[in-house]
Amino acid sequence: QVQLVESGGGLVQPGGSLRLSCAASGFTFSLYAMNWYRQAAGKERELVAVVSRFGGGTRYADSVKGRFTISRDNAKNTVYLQMSSLKPEDTAVYYCNTQVGNVGFWGQGTQVTVSS
């Protein structure tokens, strides 16, 4: 079955960096776009970044443009989110997501906390 497993979250000071990873299995990874979402406490889940099947196309939420970079390694079935210049408002649980057919799949999430 489809599985998405995120890792790499943690506590970081403002201005710092983190790299999140999402290991995928159970489907032909290279055929599907991959997404990162986040959900802060008390807020709705929001789309952060998208990468196309072969990595050539990306798009970002305005709030993270220029600071976050999404990428993928189809040989490793893994998608990454490199986060730099982190701000307290980036604090959230970050989720990996894809849609296979008409079904959306989610990982369990990884907590990112930006605080001094």
C-alpha positions as CSV (number, residue, x, y, z in Angstrom):
1,Q,0.0,0.0,0.0
2,V,1.0,3.6,-0.4
3,Q,3.2,4.9,2.4
4,L,4.8,8.3,3.0
5,V,7.2,8.7,5.9
6,E,8.5,12.2,6.8
7,S,11.6,12.9,8.8
8,G,13.9,15.7,9.6
9,G,11.8,18.0,11.7
10,G,12.9,19.5,15.0
11,L,13.6,22.7,16.9
12,V,15.6,25.4,15.2
13,Q,16.3,29.0,16.0
14,P,15.0,31.8,13.8
15,G,17.2,32.2,10.7
16,G,18.2,28.6,10.8
17,S,17.7,25.8,8.3
18,L,16.3,22.3,8.2
19,R,15.8,19.7,5.5
20,L,12.8,17.5,5.6
21,S,12.6,14.2,3.8
22,C,9.7,12.1,2.7
23,A,10.3,8.4,1.8
24,A,7.6,7.0,-0.4
25,S,6.7,3.4,-1.2
26,G,3.8,1.3,-2.6
27,F,3.5,3.2,-5.9
28,T,5.5,4.2,-8.9
29,F,7.0,7.3,-7.3
30,S,8.3,8.9,-10.5
31,L,4.9,9.1,-12.1
32,Y,3.4,11.4,-9.6
33,A,3.8,15.0,-8.5
34,M,4.6,15.4,-4.8
35,N,3.5,18.0,-2.4
36,W,4.5,19.4,1.0
37,Y,1.7,20.9,3.2
38,R,1.9,22.3,6.7
39,Q,-0.6,22.9,9.5
40,A,0.0,25.3,12.4
41,A,-1.9,24.9,15.6
42,G,-5.4,26.3,15.2
43,K,-5.0,26.9,11.5
44,E,-6.0,25.1,8.3
45,R,-3.6,22.9,6.5
46,E,-1.9,24.9,3.7
47,L,0.0,23.9,0.6
48,V,3.7,24.9,0.9
49,A,5.4,23.5,-2.2
50,V,4.8,21.2,-5.2
51,V,7.3,19.3,-7.4
52,S,6.4,17.8,-10.8
53,R,7.0,14.1,-11.7
54,F,10.6,14.7,-13.0
55,G,11.4,17.6,-10.8
56,G,11.5,20.2,-13.6
57,G,8.5,22.1,-12.3
58,T,8.1,23.5,-8.9
59,R,5.8,26.1,-7.2
60,Y,5.6,27.6,-3.8
61,A,3.3,29.4,-1.4
62,D,4.1,33.1,-1.4
63,S,5.0,32.9,2.2
64,V,8.0,30.6,1.5
65,K,9.2,31.7,-1.9
66,G,12.9,32.3,-1.9
67,R,13.4,30.5,1.4
68,F,12.2,26.9,0.7
69,T,13.3,24.6,-2.0
70,I,11.4,21.4,-2.9
71,S,13.3,18.6,-4.8
72,R,13.0,14.9,-5.4
73,D,15.2,11.9,-6.1
74,N,13.3,9.4,-8.1
75,A,16.0,6.8,-7.7
76,K,15.5,7.0,-3.9
77,N,11.7,7.5,-4.0
78,T,12.2,10.5,-1.8
79,V,11.1,14.1,-1.8
80,Y,12.8,16.8,0.1
81,L,12.0,20.3,1.5
82,Q,15.0,22.4,2.2
83,M,14.0,25.2,4.5
84,S,16.2,28.2,5.1
85,S,15.8,31.6,6.9
86,L,13.2,30.0,9.1
87,K,10.8,32.2,10.9
88,P,8.6,31.6,14.0
89,E,5.6,31.6,11.7
90,D,7.0,28.6,9.9
91,T,6.3,26.5,13.0
92,A,3.9,23.7,12.0
93,V,3.5,20.1,11.4
94,Y,4.8,19.4,7.9
95,Y,3.1,16.7,5.8
96,C,4.1,14.9,2.6
97,N,1.3,14.3,0.1
98,T,0.5,12.8,-3.2
99,Q,-2.6,11.9,-5.2
100,V,-2.7,8.5,-6.9
101,G,-5.8,8.2,-9.0
102,N,-8.6,9.8,-7.1
103,V,-7.1,9.1,-3.7
104,G,-4.9,11.5,-1.7
105,F,-2.3,10.0,0.6
106,W,-0.6,11.6,3.6
107,G,2.3,10.9,5.8
108,Q,2.1,11.1,9.6
109,G,3.8,14.5,9.6
110,T,6.9,15.9,11.2
111,Q,7.0,18.8,13.7
112,V,9.0,21.9,12.9
113,T,9.4,24.5,15.7
114,V,11.2,27.8,15.1
115,S,11.9,29.4,18.3
116,S,14.8,31.1,20.2
